[in-house]
Amino acid sequence: MAHVDAGKTTLTERILLDTGKIHQAGDVHTGNTETDSHALEKKHGITISAAAISCEWRDAFITIIDTPGHVDFQIEVERSLRVLDGAIAVFSAVSGVEPQSETVWRQADRLGVPRLCFVNKMDQVGADLQRTVEMIADRLGATPLVLQLPLRGEDGFAGVVDLVAMKALYWDGAQPQPSAGAIPEELRSAAERQRQRLLETLADQDAAIMAAYVGGETISAADLKAAIRRACLAGRLTPVLCGSAYRNVGVHPLLDAIVDYAPGPEDRPAVAGLDPRSGAAEHRLPRADQPFAALVSKVQASRFGTLAFVRVYAGRVTAGTSVTNATSDRTERIGRLLRMQADAQIEIDEARAGDVVAVVGLKSVVAGDTLSDPAHPIVLDGFVIPEPVIEAVVEPRLGQDQERLGQALALMARSDPSLRVVVDADSGQTLLRGMGELHLQIAVERLKEDYNVDAVIGAPEVAYRAAASRPSEVDHTLRKQSGGPGQMARVRLAFAPLEEGGEGLVFVDETVGGAIPREFIPSIEKALRQSLRDGGPGGYPVLGQQVTLLDGAFHQKDSSGLAFELATREAFRIGFERAAPILLEPVMRVVVTTPEDYLGGIIGDLQSRRGRIVATEPIPRGQEVIAEVPLARLFNYVSALRSLSQGRAVHAMAFSRYAPAPIGVAEKLIATA
């Protein structure tokens, strides 16, 4: 995981080469890498979809998922981290910690995924390991544990000093295997200081190392590795290695570190979930003798049929087995089991706890569903699906392709939950919502490439959201009588804003004494979820809301699920108006790297876009400006920045948060909605 262009795919290629999986490494710019196999990935030179591939090293079986680095495809990182045991965070030694690196790091923090760091591009001008390590500590809040120092030779970066074994590792460019030697005398003092720092950092986190360190005992490399592993698995320390993936320098030690320090399936805690029958908490240990439990991370169409990518957390499953989709309470049959190798596949007979495989034959699953043993159903936590921040009208070039367009978009949205397809009720136009301009552009190109539907997309628009700014309460009764059976339902609801960052509906039922029969509660919740889609001012969706059902009443003959839906929809309208709703706009974190000469103009331009300057930091050969800017003011920013800096400044951006739009902006948007 990393920011775009940090070198993830190049590193993956070298790992596959060094483990004997391939015989010649591909190149991102040539478009012949193993994991960037889609035609659009080759065309754009970026990873769009996460791709899984497996290899072996020192008798360990390693599954690698190469994830996108662009912010528009962060759902791929989210669901990959959800199903993996550990991650390698790749950083450019020149650029350090970049915006999307921060985003994916926070995702890994939330999911509790242990990490190793690989500081890449040590062979480039301006590479600075120390600066990158400081940024990892300052910006990510991590405690980095530096395990290597760079070695410089006549031709630049030549190898690393291994601070655990206290030896130098050299690469001559002909072989991926390094040659070991003594640490050069001019580096001996720096290596000993860094080794001392390593011991002190480790002693602070590990009792065994602390006892040996205080007692003046010699600490062996084996004891050090064991302690580093314990600290890494617990998430207390993050081992840091360095190298150059492009030159295949430092890849062998990284593979060793994966085996020595990264977690295997058996190192992870029991996975938690709920019994869908009783709502009771359930746990599954990561063992093959446990009842089967697996999470669907992705569903996509392929030439093999619909593929469901699953992580098996417990138990085992074979082809032909019937399993329960515990999320939807449906029975599914496992057709074929495939171990994916990017766009190729190997058919296997069985998948066991810890495996990440593809399943053919599942009819109705979606990403986030849980497959389990029919006799022991369990629903596991899914993953966070980010809210779209941009939308645009999409239409087929030929009117006769309208139906095919709808079918293709439905398949794409099933594969990518962060891509939303909505038909505007008033105009009948199809709206495509996503995470950014590139996301929508790639979606339209995929329509042509994968489904042979030629489509055009309109100018992108910002996806605004609404939210309550204060609590409110409403007591609403629906009574309708038209000669026949009537409709009667009463609901008393309390509304409360969610904390910053909260999304979706948080529904709490506090009714007692049978005030509302249990069979009507799902109708109330359904109506609340529908209201969130268009219940804000001007019909804007509501980002998030807590709604508590306090009380209600029903009629023995005239109450129905429909009556409670209608009553709840109206109660939401009244209650949300009383909650002083505000309009929210997506705000992006923007990082601009510029020569000093253009700093003033760039800061002034960001401020003119309603940007807030968070920090300016000196970097080699220039300045780095960090700002938060509304997405609505960033369209065509690339051209503006190029003009301001004569093409010498570069920028990166990532979604930061939703924030209240200025009153004047909000009023105008609501009036024209």
C-alpha positions in Angstrom: 0.0 0.0 0.0 1.3 3.5 -0.8 0.8 6.8 -2.6 0.7 6.6 -6.4 4.1 6.2 -8.0 5.8 5.1 -4.8 6.8 1.8 -6.6 4.3 -0.8 -5.3 3.9 -2.6 -8.6 7.6 -2.5 -9.4 8.3 -4.0 -6.0 5.8 -6.7 -6.6 7.5 -7.6 -9.9 10.9 -7.9 -8.2 9.4 -10.1 -5.4 7.9 -12.4 -8.0 11.2 -12.5 -9.9 13.3 -13.2 -6.8 10.9 -15.9 -5.6 11.1 -17.7 -9.0 7.4 -17.0 -9.8 8.4 -15.2 -13.1 11.6 -15.3 -15.1 11.7 -11.7 -16.2 10.4 -8.6 -14.4 7.9 -6.5 -16.2 7.9 -2.7 -16.3 5.0 -0.3 -15.4 5.9 2.1 -18.3 6.1 -0.8 -20.8 2.8 -2.2 -19.6 3.9 -5.8 -19.1 3.7 -6.3 -15.3 1.9 -9.3 -13.8 -0.5 -7.4 -11.6 -1.4 -4.5 -13.9 -3.0 -6.7 -16.4 -6.1 -4.8 -17.5 -5.8 -2.8 -20.8 -6.6 0.5 -19.0 -3.9 -0.1 -16.4 -1.4 -0.6 -19.2 -2.7 2.5 -21.0 -2.6 4.8 -17.9 0.4 3.3 -16.2 -1.4 3.0 -12.8 -3.0 0.3 -10.8 -6.8 0.5 -10.9 -7.9 -2.8 -9.4 -6.2 -4.7 -6.6 -4.7 -7.9 -7.9 -3.7 -11.0 -5.9 -0.8 -13.2 -6.7 1.1 -15.8 -4.6 4.7 -16.9 -4.2 6.9 -18.8 -1.8 10.0 -17.8 0.2 11.8 -19.9 2.8 9.0 -22.4 3.0 6.4 -19.7 3.6 3.5 -19.3 1.3 2.9 -15.6 0.7 -0.2 -14.0 -0.9 0.5 -10.5 -2.3 -2.3 -8.0 -3.2 -1.0 -5.1 -5.2 -3.3 -2.2 -4.4 -3.9 1.1 -6.2 -2.1 4.2 -5.0 -4.6 6.8 -6.4 -7.1 8.2 -4.0 -10.0 7.6 -6.4 -9.6 3.8 -6.0 -9.3 3.7 -2.1 -12.1 1.1 -1.9 -9.6 -1.4 -3.3 -7.2 -0.7 -0.5 -10.0 -0.8 2.1 -11.2 -4.3 1.2 -7.7 -5.6 0.6 -6.6 -4.6 4.1 -9.8 -6.1 5.5 -8.8 -9.6 4.3 -5.0 -9.5 4.7 -3.0 -10.3 7.8 -0.2 -7.7 7.3 0.8 -4.9 4.9 4.0 -3.4 3.4 3.8 0.3 3.3 6.0 1.6 0.5 7.4 5.1 0.6 9.4 7.1 -1.9 12.7 8.1 -0.3 12.5 11.3 -2.2 8.9 12.4 -1.5 8.5 10.7 1.9 5.0 10.4 3.4 2.5 11.6 0.8 -1.2 12.3 1.2 -2.5 8.9 0.1 0.1 7.2 2.3 -1.6 8.9 5.2 -5.0 7.8 4.1 -4.1 4.1 3.7 -2.1 4.2 6.9 -5.2 5.4 8.8 -7.2 2.6 7.1 -4.7 0.0 8.3 -4.8 1.6 11.8 -8.6 1.2 11.9 -8.4 -2.4 10.8 -5.5 -3.3 13.2 -3.2 -4.5 10.4 0.5 -4.9 11.4 2.9 -3.2 8.9 6.4 -3.2 7.6 7.8 -0.1 5.9 9.9 -0.2 2.7 11.6 3.1 1.8 11.9 2.7 -1.9 13.9 4.7 -4.6 17.0 5.0 -2.5 19.0 5.2 -5.7 17.4 8.5 -6.8 18.7 12.0 -6.4 17.4 13.6 -3.2 16.7 10.2 -1.4 16.7 10.7 2.3 16.0 7.7 4.6 16.2 9.7 7.8 13.8 12.4 6.6 11.3 9.7 5.6 11.6 7.9 8.9 10.9 11.2 10.7 7.8 11.8 8.5 6.6 8.3 9.4 6.8 9.2 13.0 5.4 12.7 12.8 2.7 12.4 10.2 1.6 8.8 10.8 2.0 8.7 14.6 3.9 5.4 14.2 7.0 4.3 16.1 9.4 3.3 13.3 12.2 0.8 14.1 15.0 1.3 11.6 16.6 -2.1 10.7 18.9 -0.9 7.9 21.1 2.0 6.8 21.9 2.8 3.1 25.3 2.0 1.7 26.8 4.3 -0.9 29.3 3.2 -3.5 31.0 4.7 -6.5 27.8 4.4 -8.6 25.5 5.7 -5.8 23.3 3.4 -3.8 25.0 0.0 -3.5 23.4 -1.8 -0.6 22.4 -1.7 3.0 23.8 -2.2 6.5 21.8 -4.9 8.3 21.6 -3.5 11.9 20.2 -6.8 13.3 23.1 -9.0 12.0 25.6 -6.0 11.9 26.9 -6.7 8.4 26.9 -5.0 5.1 24.9 -6.4 2.1 26.0 -5.5 -1.4 24.3 -5.9 -4.8 26.4 -5.9 -8.0 23.4 -5.5 -10.4 23.8 -9.0 -11.9 22.3 -11.1 -9.2 19.3 -10.4 -6.9 21.1 -12.3 -4.1 23.3 -9.9 -2.1 26.9 -10.6 -1.0 27.6 -10.1 2.7 30.7 -8.3 4.1 32.1 -6.2 6.9 30.6 -2.8 7.5 32.8 -0.2 5.9 35.0 1.6 8.5 33.5 5.0 7.6 30.0 3.7 8.4 31.0 1.7 11.5 30.3 4.5 14.0 27.0 5.5 12.5 25.9 1.9 12.3 26.8 1.3 16.0 24.8 4.4 17.0 21.8 3.3 15.0 22.1 -0.2 16.5 22.1 1.3 20.0 19.0 3.3 19.1 17.3 0.1 17.8 18.1 -1.7 21.1 16.8 1.1 23.2 13.5 1.5 21.1 13.0 -2.3 21.3 13.8 -2.4 25.0 11.0 0.1 25.7 8.5 -2.3 24.1 9.8 -5.7 25.1 10.4 -7.0 28.6 12.9 -9.7 27.6 15.1 -7.3 25.6 14.8 -4.7 28.5 16.1 -7.3 31.0 19.0 -8.3 28.8 19.8 -4.7 27.9 19.8 -3.5 31.5 21.8 -6.5 32.6 24.5 -5.8 30.0 24.0 -9.2 28.3 24.8 -9.8 24.7 21.6 -9.9 22.6 21.8 -12.4 19.8 20.3 -11.7 16.3 17.8 -14.5 16.9 16.6 -12.9 20.1 16.4 -9.5 18.4 14.3 -11.0 15.5 11.9 -12.7 18.0 11.4 -9.4 19.9 10.9 -7.4 16.7 8.3 -9.9 15.6 6.4 -9.6 18.9 6.4 -5.8 18.7 5.4 -5.8 15.1 2.5 -8.2 15.6 1.3 -6.2 18.5 1.4 -3.0 16.5 3.7 -1.3 18.9 6.6 -0.9 16.4 6.9 -0.7 12.7 10.1 -2.2 11.2 11.6 0.0 8.4 13.8 -1.3 5.6 15.1 0.4 2.5 16.2 -0.3 -1.1 15.5 0.3 -4.7 12.8 -2.0 -6.2 13.7 -0.9 -9.8 17.3 -2.0 -9.3 16.3 -5.0 -7.3 18.4 -3.8 -4.3 17.0 -4.7 -0.8 14.2 -7.0 -2.0 15.8 -10.2 -0.6 16.1 -8.7 2.9 12.5 -7.5 2.6 11.3 -11.0 1.8 13.2 -12.3 4.8 11.6 -9.6 7.0 8.1 -10.7 5.7 8.8 -14.2 6.9 10.5 -13.1 10.1 8.3 -10.3 11.3 4.9 -10.2 9.4 2.0 -12.1 10.8 0.6 -15.3 9.3 -3.1 -16.3 9.6 -2.4 -18.2 12.9 -0.9 -15.0 14.5 -4.1 -13.0 14.1 -6.8 -12.9 16.8 -10.0 -14.8 16.5 -12.4 -13.1 14.0 -15.5 -11.7 15.7 -19.1 -11.7 14.3 -22.7 -12.2 15.2 -25.0 -15.2 15.1 -27.7 -14.0 12.7 -30.3 -16.2 14.5 -29.9 -14.8 18.0 -27.7 -11.7 17.6 -25.2 -13.3 20.1 -21.5 -12.6 19.7 -19.5 -15.3 18.0 -15.8 -15.9 17.4 -13.9 -18.1 15.0 -10.3 -19.1 15.6 -8.1 -19.1 12.5 -7.9 -22.9 12.3 -9.0 -25.4 9.8 -10.9 -27.4 12.5 -13.3 -24.5 13.2 -16.7 -24.1 11.5 -16.3 -22.5 8.1 -16.4 -18.7 7.9 -15.3 -16.5 5.0 -15.8 -12.8 3.9 -16.5 -11.8 0.3 -14.2 -8.9 -0.5 -15.0 -8.4 -4.2 -17.4 -9.6 -6.9 -16.5 -9.1 -10.5 -17.4 -10.4 -13.9 -14.7 -12.3 -15.8 -14.3 -14.7 -18.7 -14.7 -17.5 -16.1 -18.1 -16.2 -15.1 -18.8 -14.1 -11.9 -15.9 -14.4 -9.5 -16.3 -13.8 -5.8 -13.0 -13.1 -4.0 -13.1 -14.5 -0.5 -10.9 -14.7 2.5 -11.3 -17.9 4.5 -11.0 -17.0 8.2 -11.9 -20.3 9.7 -12.5 -23.9 8.7 -12.2 -25.3 5.2 -14.4 -25.6 2.1 -14.3 -27.8 -1.0 -15.8 -27.4 -4.5 -19.4 -28.5 -4.6 -20.1 -27.7 -1.0 -23.2 -25.8 0.0 -22.7 -22.8 2.3 -24.9 -20.2 3.8 -24.7 -16.5 2.9 -25.3 -15.5 6.5 -25.8 -11.8 5.5 -28.8 -12.5 3.3 -29.8 -16.0 4.7 -29.5 -17.7 1.3 -27.9 -21.0 0.4 -25.1 -20.9 -2.1 -23.1 -23.6 -3.8 -19.4 -23.5 -4.3 -18.8 -24.2 -8.0 -15.1 -24.0 -8.5 -12.2 -22.7 -6.3 -9.5 -20.8 -8.0 -6.2 -19.4 -6.7 -5.7 -16.2 -8.7 -2.4 -15.2 -10.2 -3.3 -11.7 -11.4 -5.5 -12.4 -14.4 -4.6 -16.1 -14.6 -5.9 -18.8 -12.3 -5.1 -22.2 -10.8 -8.0 -24.5 -9.9 -7.8 -26.0 -6.4 -9.8 -28.6 -4.6 -9.9 -27.0 -1.1 -9.5 -23.7 0.6 -8.5 -23.5 4.3 -8.3 -20.9 7.0 -5.9 -18.1 5.9 -6.5 -18.6 2.1 -7.5 -15.8 -0.2 -9.3 -17.4 -3.2 -11.8 -16.8 -5.9 -15.1 -18.7 -6.1 -17.1 -19.4 -9.2 -20.8 -20.3 -8.9 -22.1 -17.9 -6.3 -25.3 -16.4 -7.5 -26.4 -13.5 -5.3 -23.4 -12.5 -3.1 -22.1 -8.9 -2.9 -19.0 -7.5 -1.4 -19.1 -7.6 2.4 -21.3 -10.7 2.6 -20.3 -13.6 4.9 -20.2 -17.2 3.8 -20.4 -19.7 6.6 -21.2 -23.3 7.7 -25.0 -23.7 7.5 -25.0 -25.4 10.9 -23.0 -22.5 12.5 -23.9 -19.3 10.7 -21.9 -16.1 11.5 -22.0 -12.6 10.1 -18.6 -10.9 10.1 -17.9 -7.2 10.0 -17.6 -6.0 6.4 -15.6 -2.9 5.4 -16.2 0.8 5.1 -17.5 1.9 1.7 -16.6 5.6 1.2 -19.3 8.1 0.2 -18.9 9.5 -3.4 -17.6 13.1 -3.6 -18.4 13.7 -7.3 -21.1 12.9 -9.9 -21.8 13.3 -13.6 -24.4 12.5 -16.1 -23.5 9.5 -18.3 -25.3 8.7 -21.6 -24.7 6.2 -24.4 -23.6 7.7 -27.8 -26.3 5.6 -29.5 -29.8 5.7 -28.0 -30.2 2.0 -28.7 -27.5 1.2 -26.1 -29.4 2.6 -23.2 -30.4 -0.8 -21.9 -27.0 -2.2 -22.3 -25.5 0.9 -20.5 -27.7 0.2 -17.5 -26.7 -3.5 -17.4 -23.0 -2.7 -17.7 -23.2 0.0 -15.0 -25.0 -2.4 -12.7 -22.2 -5.0 -13.1 -19.5 -2.3 -12.5 -21.3 -1.0 -9.4 -21.5 -4.6 -8.1 -17.7 -5.0 -8.5 -16.9 -1.5 -7.1 -19.2 -0.4 -4.3 -17.8 3.1 -4.2 -19.2 3.6 -7.7 -22.9 4.5 -7.4 -25.5 4.6 -10.3 -28.6 6.7 -9.7 -31.4 7.6 -12.1 -32.7 11.1 -11.6 -36.4 10.9 -10.8 -37.2 14.2 -12.6 -35.0 14.1 -15.7 -34.6 10.4 -16.1 -30.9 10.9 -16.6 -28.3 8.4 -15.3 -26.0 9.8 -12.7 -22.6 8.2 -12.1 -21.2 9.0 -8.7 -17.6 8.2 -7.6 -14.5 9.2 -5.7 -13.0 11.7 -8.2 -12.7 12.7 -11.9 -10.3 9.9 -12.7 -12.7 7.3 -11.1 -15.5 8.5 -13.4 -13.2 8.7 -16.4 -11.9 5.1 -15.9 -15.5 3.9 -15.4 -16.5 5.4 -18.8 -13.4 3.9 -20.5 -14.3 0.5 -19.0 -17.7 0.7 -20.5 -16.1 0.7 -23.9 -13.2 -1.7 -23.1 -15.1 -4.4 -21.1 -18.7 -4.1 -22.3 -18.5 -2.5 -25.7 -20.8 0.4 -24.7 -19.6 3.7 -26.1 -20.7 6.4 -23.6 -20.1 10.1 -22.9 -19.9 11.8 -19.6 -21.0 15.3 -18.7 -19.1 17.8 -16.6 -18.5 16.5 -13.1 -20.4 18.0 -10.2 -19.6 17.9 -6.5 -21.6 15.4 -4.4 -22.8 17.6 -1.5 -24.4 16.1 1.6 -26.7 17.3 4.4 -26.4 16.8 8.1 -28.2 17.8 11.3 -26.5 20.4 13.4 -28.5 19.9 16.7 -30.8 17.3 18.3 -34.5 17.3 17.7 -37.6 15.3 18.5 -40.9 14.6 16.7 -44.1 12.8 17.5 -46.1 12.1 14.3 -49.3 10.2 13.8 -50.6 9.0 10.4 -54.4 8.5 10.2 -56.1 7.9 6.9 -59.6 6.6 6.3 -61.2 6.3 2.9 -64.2 4.1 3.4 -62.3 0.8 3.4 -59.4 -0.4 5.6 -57.6 2.7 7.0 -54.0 3.5 7.8 -52.8 4.3 11.3 -49.3 4.5 12.7 -47.6 6.7 15.3 -43.9 7.1 15.8 -41.9 9.3 18.2 -38.4 9.8 17.0 -35.3 11.6 18.4 -32.7 12.9 16.0 -29.0 13.5 17.0 -26.0 14.4 14.8 -23.3 11.9 14.4 -19.7 12.7 15.4 -17.4 14.1 12.7 -16.6 11.3 10.3 -19.7 9.3 11.0 -21.8 8.2 8.1 -25.0 6.3 7.4 -27.9 5.5 9.7 -27.5 4.7 13.4 -30.9 3.3 14.4 -31.7 2.7 18.0 -35.0 1.1 19.2 -36.0 2.1 22.7 -39.6 1.1 22.6 -40.9 -1.0 25.5 -44.1 -2.8 26.4 -45.1 -3.6 22.8 -45.9 0.0 21.9 -45.1 -1.0 18.3 -45.2 -4.7 17.2 -41.8 -6.1 16.3 -42.9 -6.9 12.8 -43.2 -3.2 12.0 -39.8 -2.1 13.2 -38.0 -3.2 10.0 -40.5 -1.0 8.0 -39.5 2.0 10.2 -35.8 1.4 9.7 -36.3 0.9 5.9 -38.1 4.3 5.7 -35.3 6.0 7.6 -32.7 4.6 5.3 -34.8 5.8 2.3 -35.1 9.2 3.9 -31.3 9.5 4.2 -31.0 9.2 0.4 -32.9 12.4 -0.4 -34.2 13.9 2.9 -31.8 16.8 3.1 -32.4 20.4 2.1 -32.9 20.6 -1.7 -33.2 16.8 -1.8 -29.5 16.3 -1.0 -28.6 13.0 0.6 -28.0 13.0 4.4 -24.4 12.0 5.2 -25.2 10.4 8.6 -27.8 10.5 11.3 -28.7 8.8 14.6 -32.4 8.2 15.0 -33.9 6.7 18.2 -37.3 5.3 18.1 -38.7 6.4 21.5 -42.4 5.4 21.4 -45.3 4.8 19.1 -48.8 3.4 18.8 -50.7 1.1 16.4 -54.2 0.0 15.5 -55.1 -3.7 15.6 -56.7 -3.5 12.1 -55.5 -0.3 10.4 -51.7 -0.6 11.1 -49.4 -2.1 8.6 -45.8 -2.0 7.5 -46.7 0.5 4.8 -48.5 2.8 7.3 -45.4 2.9 9.5 -43.2 3.6 6.5 -45.3 6.5 5.5 -45.5 7.8 9.1 -41.7 7.5 9.5 -41.0 9.3 6.2 -43.1 12.3 7.2 -41.6 12.2 10.8 -38.1 12.3 9.3 -39.0 15.3 7.2 -40.4 17.2 10.2 -37.7 16.1 12.6 -34.8 16.8 10.2 -36.1 20.4 9.6 -36.2 21.0 13.3 -32.6 19.7 13.6 -31.2 22.9 11.8 -29.8 21.0 8.8 -26.6 22.2 7.1 -25.1 21.5 3.8 -21.7 19.7 3.7 -19.1 19.9 1.0 -16.2 17.5 0.4 -12.8 18.9 1.4 -9.6 17.6 0.0 -6.1 17.5 1.6 -3.8 19.0 -1.0 0.0 18.8 -0.9 1.9 21.0 -3.4 5.6 20.6 -3.9 7.1 23.7 -5.5 10.4 25.5 -5.9 10.8 28.4 -3.5 10.3 31.0 -6.2 6.6 30.1 -6.7 5.6 29.6 -3.1 3.8 33.0 -2.6 1.7 32.7 -5.8 0.7 29.1 -5.0 -0.4 29.9 -1.4 -2.3 32.9 -2.7 -4.1 30.8 -5.3 -5.0 28.1 -2.7 -6.4 30.8 -0.4 -8.5 32.3 -3.3 -10.1 28.8 -3.6 -11.3 29.0 0.0 -8.3 26.9 1.0 -6.9 26.7 4.5 -3.1 26.5 4.7 -2.3 23.8 7.2 1.5 24.0 7.0 4.5 24.8 4.8 7.6 22.7 5.2 11.1 23.1 3.6 12.2 20.1 1.6 15.2 19.5 -0.6 15.1 22.0 -3.5 11.9 23.7 -2.5 8.9 23.9 -0.3 5.9 21.6 0.5 2.5 23.3 1.0 -0.2 21.4 2.8 -3.7 22.8 2.6 -7.4 21.8 2.9 -9.4 23.0 -0.1 -13.1 22.4 -1.0 -13.3 20.0 -3.9 -15.7 22.4 -5.8 -12.8 24.8 -6.2 -10.2 22.3 -7.4 -11.6 21.4 -10.9 -8.8 22.1 -13.4 -6.3 22.8 -10.7 -3.6 21.0 -12.6 -3.7 23.6 -15.4 -3.7 26.5 -12.9 -0.7 25.0 -11.0 1.2 24.5 -14.2 0.7 28.1 -15.2 1.6 29.4 -11.7 4.9 27.5 -11.6 5.9 27.2 -15.3 5.2 23.5 -15.0 7.7 22.9 -12.1 5.3 22.4 -9.2 3.4 19.1 -8.6 0.5 18.3 -6.4 -1.3 15.4 -4.9 -4.7 15.3 -3.2 -6.8 13.0 -1.1 -10.3 13.2 0.4 -10.1 14.6 3.9 -13.6 15.1 5.3 -17.0 16.7 4.8 -17.3 20.2 6.2 -20.1 22.8 6.4 -20.4 24.8 3.2 -20.5 28.6 3.6 -24.0 29.9 4.1 -24.0 31.8 0.8 -22.9 28.8 -1.1 -25.4 26.5 0.6 -28.3 28.8 0.0 -27.5 29.1 -3.7 -27.1 25.3 -4.1 -30.4 24.6 -2.3 -32.2 27.2 -4.3 -31.1 25.7 -7.6 -31.4 22.0 -6.6 
